[in-house]
Amino acid sequence: MFSQNKVFFDNIYQQNIKTAQIKPINTNFSYPLIELNSQEKLILCFDDLNAENQVFDYSYSFIHCNRDWTKSELFFDEYCTGFENNPIIDYKNSFNTLEDYVHYSVEFPNNDIEFTKSGNYIVYVFKDGNIEDTVLTKRFVVYENEIVIEGYIKVSSISSMRTTSQELFFNIKGIDFSFQNPTQYINVSILQNNRPDKAKTSIKPRFINGNELIFDDYLQNNFFAGNEFRFFESDNIRFASQMVDSIRIIDDNYEFFLIPQTEKKRYYFYNDLNGKYIVHNSLANDSDCEADYVPVHFYFEREYPYPENNLYIFGELTNWSYDDDFKMEYNNEKKMYEKTVLLKQGFYNYCYKLQKHSDIAQIDGNYFDTKNDYVIYVFYYDDFLNYDRVLGVKILSN
């Protein structure tokens, strides 16, 4: 868990833990970022679907990471003040749901713990005071407001990719680099929609003009644009919303059957959530503990299975990873892929993704007019302090 070379990802390690999210307080639409020494807070929440509906002793702590999400060399008291391990005391039992669960949440920074350094961070949850009994890990970033990042998104400068790709132009101002080489100490990472699988790292400036760094390399700043995410809504059990074919009662539970999907052959515009999901029950007062867990049936039509490849449901709901719980199975009789997943009621974005990266665009295609966010992280390695600072963050949207 704490080895120096381990790369940390968003991950859930126990089958009974569901719907683990980390986000800024009072919004569902931003990313897990907070400014150092500000009033901003994040909230971590998750559900425990243990059969006895028992309240367990969960605790949380933090790991400071390098820019590549490996553990930094800082000790805990060098990047945090307060207690290293803290109990999660905010929890609610599910109410008026068919699936029983306990909803846990914690806001931070708080009276027990505050951050003193910027950087990449992991919050990890463990059980019964045993830090090796890891329940989940989630990434977030604490950044400084030391620089100004300006930029925009444009059509790719590469002629063969103008219909499929997007390119970023941006510059960084506000640092006196007269005493050192910025290409040695400055590293920039760009994540499309903050997805770790859509990240470009160790990006360097192409020009330096005084204290301004200019990033306009059309090769390193070029991204395949993708397509808008697929979606469905399960927030209301009384009627089938868009993309839901039917809602049926099976074994005293409501089950959502989605309209069968196919490969996209053109660009489809709609205002999506860029792959995220929002927990919501439109008939409840408190969706955290009143939104139910319902089986959702996914279908993807195809005459033959993809040769030597696996098809997955993919998005924030899978922690942007290939999760075996979301691996589609091909039905030869129906000529389609199928999968049933237990999901908390809400609004969901997702896509279908083939495991082999060479086939990413085969399902949904790439279209330059797709709406995307690009999150720019500026890292500065401080020789004296021996860690990667995050001097600033900028979100560009087209």
C-alpha positions as a Markdown table, in Angstrom:
| # | Residue | x | y | z |
|---|---|---|---|---|
| 1 | Met | 0.0 | 0.0 | 0.0 |
| 2 | Phe | 2.7 | 2.5 | 0.9 |
| 3 | Ser | 5.6 | 1.3 | -1.2 |
| 4 | Gln | 7.6 | 4.2 | -2.7 |
| 5 | Asn | 7.1 | 3.1 | -6.4 |
| 6 | Lys | 3.4 | 2.3 | -6.2 |
| 7 | Val | 1.3 | 4.5 | -8.5 |
| 8 | Phe | -2.0 | 5.4 | -6.8 |
| 9 | Phe | -5.3 | 5.4 | -8.6 |
| 10 | Asp | -9.0 | 5.8 | -7.6 |
| 11 | Asn | -9.8 | 2.4 | -6.4 |
| 12 | Ile | -12.3 | 0.4 | -4.3 |
| 13 | Tyr | -10.8 | -2.7 | -2.7 |
| 14 | Gln | -13.9 | -4.3 | -1.1 |
| 15 | Gln | -17.0 | -5.6 | -2.9 |
| 16 | Asn | -19.5 | -4.2 | -0.4 |
| 17 | Ile | -18.3 | -0.6 | -1.0 |
| 18 | Lys | -20.2 | 1.3 | -3.7 |
| 19 | Thr | -20.6 | 4.8 | -5.1 |
| 20 | Ala | -17.3 | 6.3 | -3.7 |
| 21 | Gln | -17.0 | 9.9 | -4.8 |
| 22 | Ile | -14.8 | 12.9 | -4.0 |
| 23 | Lys | -15.9 | 16.4 | -5.1 |
| 24 | Pro | -15.9 | 20.0 | -4.0 |
| 25 | Ile | -18.6 | 20.9 | -1.4 |
| 26 | Asn | -21.9 | 22.1 | -2.9 |
| 27 | Thr | -21.3 | 21.2 | -6.5 |
| 28 | Asn | -21.4 | 18.0 | -8.7 |
| 29 | Phe | -19.8 | 19.6 | -11.8 |
| 30 | Ser | -16.3 | 20.4 | -10.8 |
| 31 | Tyr | -13.2 | 18.3 | -10.1 |
| 32 | Pro | -11.5 | 17.4 | -6.8 |
| 33 | Leu | -9.3 | 20.5 | -6.5 |
| 34 | Ile | -8.8 | 22.9 | -3.6 |
| 35 | Glu | -6.6 | 25.9 | -3.2 |
| 36 | Leu | -4.0 | 25.8 | -0.5 |
| 37 | Asn | -4.9 | 28.0 | 2.6 |
| 38 | Ser | -8.3 | 28.8 | 1.3 |
| 39 | Gln | -11.8 | 28.1 | 2.6 |
| 40 | Glu | -12.4 | 25.5 | -0.1 |
| 41 | Lys | -13.3 | 22.0 | 1.0 |
| 42 | Leu | -13.8 | 18.6 | -0.5 |
| 43 | Ile | -16.2 | 15.9 | 0.5 |
| 44 | Leu | -15.5 | 12.1 | 0.3 |
| 45 | Cys | -18.5 | 9.8 | 0.5 |
| 46 | Phe | -19.3 | 6.2 | -0.1 |
| 47 | Asp | -21.9 | 3.5 | 0.7 |
| 48 | Asp | -21.4 | 0.2 | 2.6 |
| 49 | Leu | -23.8 | -2.5 | 1.4 |
| 50 | Asn | -23.0 | -5.0 | 4.0 |
| 51 | Ala | -25.7 | -7.6 | 4.5 |
| 52 | Glu | -26.3 | -6.7 | 8.2 |
| 53 | Asn | -26.5 | -3.0 | 7.6 |
| 54 | Gln | -23.9 | -2.7 | 10.3 |
| 55 | Val | -22.0 | 0.5 | 11.1 |
| 56 | Phe | -18.3 | -0.2 | 10.9 |
| 57 | Asp | -15.3 | 1.7 | 12.2 |
| 58 | Tyr | -13.9 | 3.5 | 9.2 |
| 59 | Ser | -10.9 | 5.9 | 9.3 |
| 60 | Tyr | -9.2 | 8.1 | 6.8 |
| 61 | Ser | -5.7 | 9.6 | 6.2 |
| 62 | Phe | -3.7 | 11.2 | 3.4 |
| 63 | Ile | -0.6 | 10.5 | 1.4 |
| 64 | His | 1.3 | 13.2 | -0.4 |
| 65 | Cys | 2.4 | 12.2 | -3.9 |
| 66 | Asn | 4.9 | 13.2 | -6.6 |
| 67 | Arg | 3.5 | 14.4 | -9.9 |
| 68 | Asp | 3.4 | 10.8 | -11.2 |
| 69 | Trp | 1.2 | 9.8 | -8.2 |
| 70 | Thr | 3.9 | 7.8 | -6.4 |
| 71 | Lys | 4.4 | 8.5 | -2.7 |
| 72 | Ser | 6.6 | 11.5 | -2.1 |
| 73 | Glu | 9.5 | 11.5 | 0.4 |
| 74 | Leu | 7.7 | 13.9 | 2.8 |
| 75 | Phe | 6.6 | 12.7 | 6.2 |
| 76 | Phe | 3.0 | 13.3 | 7.3 |
| 77 | Asp | 3.8 | 16.2 | 9.6 |
| 78 | Glu | 5.6 | 17.9 | 6.8 |
| 79 | Tyr | 2.4 | 18.2 | 4.6 |
| 80 | Cys | -0.4 | 18.1 | 7.2 |
| 81 | Thr | -1.2 | 19.5 | 10.6 |
| 82 | Gly | -3.4 | 17.6 | 13.0 |
| 83 | Phe | -4.0 | 13.9 | 13.5 |
| 84 | Glu | -2.6 | 11.4 | 11.0 |
| 85 | Asn | -5.6 | 9.0 | 11.3 |
| 86 | Asn | -9.1 | 10.2 | 11.9 |
| 87 | Pro | -12.4 | 8.3 | 12.3 |
| 88 | Ile | -15.3 | 8.9 | 9.9 |
| 89 | Ile | -18.1 | 9.9 | 12.3 |
| 90 | Asp | -20.7 | 11.1 | 9.8 |
| 91 | Tyr | -22.9 | 8.3 | 8.6 |
| 92 | Lys | -26.6 | 7.7 | 7.8 |
| 93 | Asn | -28.5 | 4.5 | 7.4 |
| 94 | Ser | -30.5 | 4.2 | 4.2 |
| 95 | Phe | -34.1 | 5.2 | 4.5 |
| 96 | Asn | -37.1 | 3.8 | 2.6 |
| 97 | Thr | -35.0 | 1.8 | 0.2 |
| 98 | Leu | -35.2 | -1.8 | -0.9 |
| 99 | Glu | -31.4 | -2.2 | -0.8 |
| 100 | Asp | -30.1 | -1.4 | 2.7 |
| 101 | Tyr | -26.8 | 0.5 | 3.1 |
| 102 | Val | -24.9 | 2.9 | 5.3 |
| 103 | His | -23.8 | 6.2 | 3.8 |
| 104 | Tyr | -20.5 | 7.6 | 5.1 |
| 105 | Ser | -19.1 | 11.0 | 4.4 |
| 106 | Val | -16.3 | 13.3 | 5.6 |
| 107 | Glu | -15.4 | 16.9 | 4.7 |
| 108 | Phe | -11.8 | 18.2 | 4.6 |
| 109 | Pro | -9.8 | 20.2 | 5.5 |
| 110 | Asn | -11.5 | 20.2 | 8.9 |
| 111 | Asn | -10.7 | 20.8 | 12.6 |
| 112 | Asp | -8.7 | 17.6 | 12.8 |
| 113 | Ile | -6.5 | 18.0 | 9.7 |
| 114 | Glu | -5.3 | 20.7 | 7.3 |
| 115 | Phe | -2.8 | 20.7 | 4.5 |
| 116 | Thr | 0.4 | 22.8 | 4.5 |
| 117 | Lys | 1.9 | 21.8 | 1.2 |
| 118 | Ser | 0.5 | 21.8 | -2.3 |
| 119 | Gly | 0.7 | 18.7 | -4.5 |
| 120 | Asn | -1.0 | 15.5 | -5.6 |
| 121 | Tyr | -2.8 | 13.8 | -2.7 |
| 122 | Ile | -4.4 | 10.4 | -2.0 |
| 123 | Val | -7.1 | 10.1 | 0.6 |
| 124 | Tyr | -7.4 | 6.5 | 1.8 |
| 125 | Val | -10.0 | 4.8 | 3.9 |
| 126 | Phe | -9.3 | 1.8 | 6.1 |
| 127 | Lys | -11.3 | -0.4 | 8.5 |
| 128 | Asp | -11.1 | -1.1 | 12.2 |
| 129 | Gly | -8.0 | 0.9 | 12.8 |
| 130 | Asn | -5.9 | -1.3 | 10.5 |
| 131 | Ile | -4.2 | 0.8 | 7.8 |
| 132 | Glu | -3.5 | -2.4 | 5.8 |
| 133 | Asp | -7.2 | -3.2 | 5.6 |
| 134 | Thr | -7.7 | -0.6 | 2.8 |
| 135 | Val | -11.2 | 0.1 | 1.7 |
| 136 | Leu | -10.7 | 2.7 | -1.0 |
| 137 | Thr | -8.3 | 5.4 | -2.4 |
| 138 | Lys | -9.2 | 8.6 | -4.2 |
| 139 | Arg | -7.0 | 11.2 | -5.9 |
| 140 | Phe | -7.3 | 15.0 | -5.4 |
| 141 | Val | -5.0 | 18.0 | -5.8 |
| 142 | Val | -4.1 | 20.9 | -3.5 |
| 143 | Tyr | -2.8 | 23.8 | -5.6 |
| 144 | Glu | -1.2 | 27.2 | -5.0 |
| 145 | Asn | -2.3 | 30.4 | -6.7 |
| 146 | Glu | 1.2 | 31.5 | -7.7 |
| 147 | Ile | 0.8 | 31.8 | -11.5 |
| 148 | Val | -1.5 | 32.9 | -14.2 |
| 149 | Ile | -2.4 | 30.4 | -16.9 |
| 150 | Glu | -4.1 | 31.6 | -20.1 |
| 151 | Gly | -5.1 | 29.6 | -23.0 |
| 152 | Tyr | -7.7 | 28.3 | -25.4 |
| 153 | Ile | -8.8 | 25.2 | -27.4 |
| 154 | Lys | -8.6 | 25.1 | -31.2 |
| 155 | Val | -8.9 | 22.7 | -34.1 |
| 156 | Ser | -5.8 | 20.6 | -34.5 |
| 157 | Ser | -2.9 | 22.1 | -36.6 |
| 158 | Ile | -2.2 | 18.6 | -38.1 |
| 159 | Ser | -4.1 | 18.6 | -41.3 |
| 160 | Ser | -4.9 | 14.9 | -41.2 |
| 161 | Met | -6.4 | 15.3 | -37.7 |
| 162 | Arg | -8.5 | 18.5 | -38.1 |
| 163 | Thr | -11.8 | 16.6 | -38.0 |
| 164 | Thr | -10.9 | 14.3 | -35.1 |
| 165 | Ser | -8.7 | 16.2 | -32.7 |
| 166 | Gln | -8.4 | 19.3 | -30.5 |
| 167 | Glu | -5.3 | 21.3 | -29.7 |
| 168 | Leu | -4.4 | 23.5 | -26.7 |
| 169 | Phe | -2.5 | 26.7 | -26.8 |
| 170 | Phe | -1.6 | 28.2 | -23.4 |
| 171 | Asn | 1.0 | 30.2 | -21.6 |
| 172 | Ile | 2.1 | 30.6 | -18.0 |
| 173 | Lys | 3.1 | 33.9 | -16.4 |
| 174 | Gly | 4.2 | 35.0 | -13.0 |
| 175 | Ile | 7.4 | 33.3 | -12.1 |
| 176 | Asp | 10.9 | 34.8 | -12.2 |
| 177 | Phe | 13.0 | 32.1 | -13.9 |
| 178 | Ser | 16.1 | 34.3 | -14.3 |
| 179 | Phe | 18.1 | 32.2 | -11.8 |
| 180 | Gln | 17.3 | 28.7 | -13.1 |
| 181 | Asn | 16.3 | 26.7 | -16.2 |
| 182 | Pro | 12.4 | 26.3 | -16.2 |
| 183 | Thr | 12.6 | 23.3 | -18.5 |
| 184 | Gln | 14.4 | 21.4 | -15.8 |
| 185 | Tyr | 12.0 | 22.3 | -12.9 |
| 186 | Ile | 8.6 | 22.9 | -14.5 |
| 187 | Asn | 6.5 | 20.0 | -15.7 |
| 188 | Val | 2.9 | 20.3 | -17.0 |
| 189 | Ser | 0.2 | 17.7 | -17.1 |
| 190 | Ile | -3.0 | 18.0 | -19.1 |
| 191 | Leu | -5.9 | 15.7 | -18.5 |
| 192 | Gln | -8.9 | 15.6 | -20.8 |
| 193 | Asn | -12.0 | 15.8 | -18.5 |
| 194 | Asn | -9.6 | 15.0 | -15.7 |
| 195 | Arg | -9.3 | 11.4 | -16.9 |
| 196 | Pro | -6.1 | 9.6 | -15.9 |
| 197 | Asp | -6.4 | 7.5 | -19.1 |
| 198 | Lys | -6.5 | 10.7 | -21.2 |
| 199 | Ala | -3.5 | 12.4 | -19.6 |
| 200 | Lys | -0.4 | 13.9 | -21.1 |
| 201 | Thr | 2.5 | 14.4 | -18.7 |
| 202 | Ser | 5.9 | 16.0 | -18.5 |
| 203 | Ile | 4.9 | 18.6 | -21.1 |
| 204 | Lys | 7.6 | 21.3 | -21.5 |
| 205 | Pro | 7.4 | 24.9 | -22.9 |
| 206 | Arg | 8.5 | 25.5 | -26.5 |
| 207 | Phe | 9.4 | 29.1 | -25.9 |
| 208 | Ile | 10.5 | 31.2 | -22.9 |
| 209 | Asn | 10.0 | 34.9 | -23.0 |
| 210 | Gly | 11.2 | 36.5 | -19.7 |
| 211 | Asn | 8.9 | 35.1 | -17.1 |
| 212 | Glu | 6.4 | 33.8 | -19.6 |
| 213 | Leu | 6.4 | 30.2 | -20.7 |
| 214 | Ile | 4.7 | 29.5 | -24.0 |
| 215 | Phe | 3.2 | 26.0 | -24.7 |
| 216 | Asp | 2.2 | 25.8 | -28.4 |
| 217 | Asp | 3.8 | 22.5 | -29.5 |
| 218 | Tyr | 1.1 | 21.1 | -31.8 |
| 219 | Leu | 2.3 | 17.5 | -31.2 |
| 220 | Gln | 2.4 | 17.3 | -27.4 |
| 221 | Asn | -0.8 | 19.5 | -27.0 |
| 222 | Asn | -2.9 | 17.5 | -29.4 |
| 223 | Phe | -5.8 | 15.3 | -28.2 |
| 224 | Phe | -8.2 | 13.0 | -29.9 |
| 225 | Ala | -11.6 | 14.7 | -29.1 |
| 226 | Gly | -13.8 | 11.7 | -28.7 |
| 227 | Asn | -17.6 | 12.0 | -28.8 |
| 228 | Glu | -20.2 | 13.1 | -26.3 |
| 229 | Phe | -20.8 | 10.5 | -23.6 |
| 230 | Arg | -23.7 | 8.2 | -23.6 |
| 231 | Phe | -26.2 | 8.7 | -20.8 |
| 232 | Phe | -29.2 | 7.4 | -18.9 |
| 233 | Glu | -31.3 | 8.5 | -15.9 |
| 234 | Ser | -32.5 | 6.3 | -13.1 |
| 235 | Asp | -33.7 | 9.0 | -10.7 |
| 236 | Asn | -37.4 | 8.2 | -11.0 |
| 237 | Ile | -38.8 | 4.7 | -10.7 |
| 238 | Arg | -42.3 | 5.8 | -11.9 |
| 239 | Phe | -41.4 | 6.4 | -15.5 |
| 240 | Ala | -38.8 | 5.5 | -18.1 |
| 241 | Ser | -36.8 | 8.6 | -19.0 |
| 242 | Gln | -34.7 | 9.1 | -22.1 |
| 243 | Met | -32.5 | 6.2 | -23.0 |
| 244 | Val | -34.4 | 3.8 | -20.7 |
| 245 | Asp | -36.5 | 1.3 | -22.6 |
| 246 | Ser | -38.5 | 0.0 | -19.6 |
| 247 | Ile | -38.6 | -0.3 | -15.8 |
| 248 | Arg | -39.8 | -3.6 | -14.5 |
| 249 | Ile | -40.4 | -5.1 | -11.1 |
| 250 | Ile | -38.5 | -8.3 | -10.7 |
| 251 | Asp | -38.2 | -10.1 | -7.3 |
| 252 | Asp | -39.7 | -7.1 | -5.6 |
| 253 | Asn | -37.1 | -4.8 | -7.0 |
| 254 | Tyr | -37.2 | -2.1 | -9.7 |
| 255 | Glu | -34.9 | -2.9 | -12.6 |
| 256 | Phe | -33.9 | -0.5 | -15.4 |
| 257 | Phe | -33.5 | -1.8 | -19.0 |
| 258 | Leu | -31.6 | 0.6 | -21.2 |
| 259 | Ile | -32.3 | 1.0 | -25.0 |
| 260 | Pro | -29.8 | -1.2 | -26.9 |
| 261 | Gln | -26.8 | 0.8 | -28.2 |
| 262 | Thr | -24.7 | 0.5 | -31.3 |
| 263 | Glu | -21.4 | 2.1 | -32.6 |
| 264 | Lys | -21.7 | 5.8 | -33.2 |
| 265 | Lys | -21.2 | 6.7 | -36.9 |
| 266 | Arg | -21.3 | 10.5 | -36.5 |
| 267 | Tyr | -21.1 | 13.3 | -33.9 |
| 268 | Tyr | -24.1 | 13.6 | -31.5 |
| 269 | Phe | -24.3 | 16.8 | -29.5 |
| 270 | Tyr | -25.9 | 17.1 | -26.1 |
| 271 | Asn | -24.9 | 18.6 | -22.8 |
| 272 | Asp | -23.2 | 15.8 | -21.0 |
| 273 | Leu | -21.3 | 15.5 | -17.7 |
| 274 | Asn | -18.0 | 14.7 | -19.4 |
| 275 | Gly | -18.2 | 11.1 | -18.0 |
| 276 | Lys | -19.3 | 11.9 | -14.5 |
| 277 | Tyr | -22.4 | 10.8 | -12.6 |
| 278 | Ile | -24.7 | 12.4 | -10.0 |
| 279 | Val | -26.6 | 10.5 | -7.3 |
| 280 | His | -30.2 | 11.7 | -7.3 |
| 281 | Asn | -33.7 | 10.4 | -6.4 |
| 282 | Ser | -36.3 | 12.8 | -7.7 |
| 283 | Leu | -38.8 | 11.5 | -5.2 |
| 284 | Ala | -36.6 | 11.9 | -2.1 |
| 285 | Asn | -35.6 | 14.7 | 0.2 |
| 286 | Asp | -32.1 | 13.3 | 0.8 |
| 287 | Ser | -30.6 | 11.4 | -2.1 |
| 288 | Asp | -27.5 | 10.4 | -0.1 |
| 289 | Cys | -29.5 | 7.9 | 2.0 |
| 290 | Glu | -32.8 | 7.7 | 0.1 |
| 291 | Ala | -31.6 | 6.9 | -3.4 |
| 292 | Asp | -32.0 | 3.2 | -3.9 |
| 293 | Tyr | -29.7 | 0.7 | -5.6 |
| 294 | Val | -31.3 | -0.7 | -8.8 |
| 295 | Pro | -30.1 | -3.2 | -11.3 |
| 296 | Val | -29.3 | -1.5 | -14.7 |
| 297 | His | -29.3 | -3.7 | -17.8 |
| 298 | Phe | -26.9 | -2.5 | -20.5 |
| 299 | Tyr | -27.1 | -3.7 | -24.1 |
| 300 | Phe | -24.8 | -3.2 | -27.1 |
| 301 | Glu | -25.8 | -4.6 | -30.4 |
| 302 | Arg | -23.2 | -6.1 | -32.8 |
| 303 | Glu | -23.5 | -8.9 | -35.3 |
| 304 | Tyr | -20.3 | -10.5 | -34.1 |
| 305 | Pro | -18.1 | -10.1 | -31.0 |
| 306 | Tyr | -15.0 | -8.0 | -31.3 |
| 307 | Pro | -12.2 | -10.3 | -32.3 |
| 308 | Glu | -9.6 | -10.8 | -29.5 |
| 309 | Asn | -10.9 | -7.9 | -27.6 |
| 310 | Asn | -13.0 | -7.2 | -24.5 |
| 311 | Leu | -15.8 | -4.6 | -24.3 |
| 312 | Tyr | -16.3 | -2.6 | -21.1 |
| 313 | Ile | -18.6 | 0.0 | -19.7 |
| 314 | Phe | -16.3 | 2.9 | -18.9 |
| 315 | Gly | -16.5 | 6.2 | -17.1 |
| 316 | Glu | -16.3 | 7.8 | -13.6 |
| 317 | Leu | -18.7 | 5.0 | -12.5 |
| 318 | Thr | -15.8 | 2.5 | -13.1 |
| 319 | Asn | -13.1 | 4.9 | -11.7 |
| 320 | Trp | -11.9 | 5.3 | -15.3 |
| 321 | Ser | -10.5 | 1.8 | -15.3 |
| 322 | Tyr | -11.3 | -1.6 | -16.8 |
| 323 | Asp | -13.4 | -3.1 | -14.0 |
| 324 | Asp | -14.5 | -6.7 | -14.3 |
| 325 | Asp | -17.8 | -5.8 | -12.8 |
| 326 | Phe | -18.5 | -3.8 | -15.9 |
| 327 | Lys | -17.2 | -6.2 | -18.5 |
| 328 | Met | -19.8 | -6.9 | -21.2 |
| 329 | Glu | -20.6 | -10.5 | -22.1 |
| 330 | Tyr | -21.6 | -11.4 | -25.7 |
| 331 | Asn | -24.9 | -13.2 | -26.3 |
| 332 | Asn | -24.7 | -15.2 | -29.5 |
| 333 | Glu | -28.4 | -15.8 | -29.8 |
| 334 | Lys | -29.4 | -12.1 | -29.3 |
| 335 | Lys | -26.3 | -10.8 | -31.3 |
| 336 | Met | -25.5 | -8.3 | -28.6 |
| 337 | Tyr | -23.3 | -7.6 | -25.6 |
| 338 | Glu | -25.1 | -7.6 | -22.2 |
| 339 | Lys | -24.3 | -6.6 | -18.7 |
| 340 | Thr | -26.3 | -5.9 | -15.5 |
| 341 | Val | -24.8 | -3.6 | -12.9 |
| 342 | Leu | -26.2 | -2.5 | -9.5 |
| 343 | Leu | -26.1 | 1.3 | -9.5 |
| 344 | Lys | -27.4 | 4.0 | -7.1 |
| 345 | Gln | -30.2 | 6.1 | -8.6 |
| 346 | Gly | -29.0 | 9.2 | -10.5 |
| 347 | Phe | -27.8 | 10.7 | -13.7 |
| 348 | Tyr | -25.0 | 8.7 | -15.4 |
| 349 | Asn | -22.6 | 9.3 | -18.2 |
| 350 | Tyr | -20.6 | 6.4 | -19.6 |
| 351 | Cys | -19.1 | 5.1 | -22.8 |
| 352 | Tyr | -18.2 | 1.7 | -24.2 |
| 353 | Lys | -14.5 | 1.1 | -24.5 |
| 354 | Leu | -12.4 | -1.8 | -26.0 |
| 355 | Gln | -9.6 | -3.0 | -23.8 |
| 356 | Lys | -7.0 | -2.7 | -26.6 |
| 357 | His | -6.1 | 1.0 | -26.8 |
| 358 | Ser | -5.6 | 0.9 | -30.6 |
| 359 | Asp | -9.4 | 0.4 | -30.9 |
| 360 | Ile | -10.5 | 3.3 | -28.6 |
| 361 | Ala | -12.1 | 5.2 | -31.4 |
| 362 | Gln | -13.9 | 2.3 | -33.0 |
| 363 | Ile | -17.0 | 2.5 | -30.7 |
| 364 | Asp | -17.8 | 6.3 | -30.6 |
| 365 | Gly | -15.3 | 7.9 | -33.0 |
| 366 | Asn | -13.4 | 11.2 | -32.6 |
| 367 | Tyr | -15.0 | 14.6 | -33.6 |
| 368 | Phe | -13.3 | 18.0 | -33.2 |
| 369 | Asp | -16.5 | 19.7 | -32.1 |
| 370 | Thr | -17.0 | 17.4 | -29.0 |
| 371 | Lys | -17.3 | 19.5 | -25.8 |
| 372 | Asn | -14.4 | 18.7 | -23.4 |
| 373 | Asp | -12.7 | 20.1 | -20.4 |
| 374 | Tyr | -8.9 | 20.2 | -20.3 |
| 375 | Val | -7.4 | 20.4 | -16.8 |
| 376 | Ile | -3.9 | 21.9 | -16.8 |
| 377 | Tyr | -1.6 | 21.2 | -13.8 |
| 378 | Val | 1.6 | 23.1 | -13.4 |
| 379 | Phe | 4.2 | 21.3 | -11.2 |
| 380 | Tyr | 7.4 | 22.8 | -9.9 |
| 381 | Tyr | 10.0 | 20.6 | -8.3 |
| 382 | Asp | 11.5 | 22.4 | -5.4 |
| 383 | Asp | 15.1 | 21.2 | -4.8 |
| 384 | Phe | 15.2 | 22.8 | -1.3 |
| 385 | Leu | 11.9 | 21.4 | -0.1 |
| 386 | Asn | 12.2 | 18.1 | -2.1 |
| 387 | Tyr | 8.7 | 17.8 | -3.4 |
| 388 | Asp | 6.5 | 18.7 | -6.4 |
| 389 | Arg | 4.6 | 21.8 | -5.8 |
| 390 | Val | 1.4 | 22.6 | -7.8 |
| 391 | Leu | 1.8 | 26.2 | -8.7 |
| 392 | Gly | -1.5 | 26.5 | -10.4 |
| 393 | Val | -4.4 | 24.8 | -12.1 |
| 394 | Lys | -6.5 | 25.9 | -15.1 |
| 395 | Ile | -9.6 | 24.4 | -16.6 |
| 396 | Leu | -10.1 | 25.1 | -20.3 |
| 397 | Ser | -13.4 | 24.3 | -21.9 |
| 398 | Asn | -14.5 | 24.6 | -25.6 |
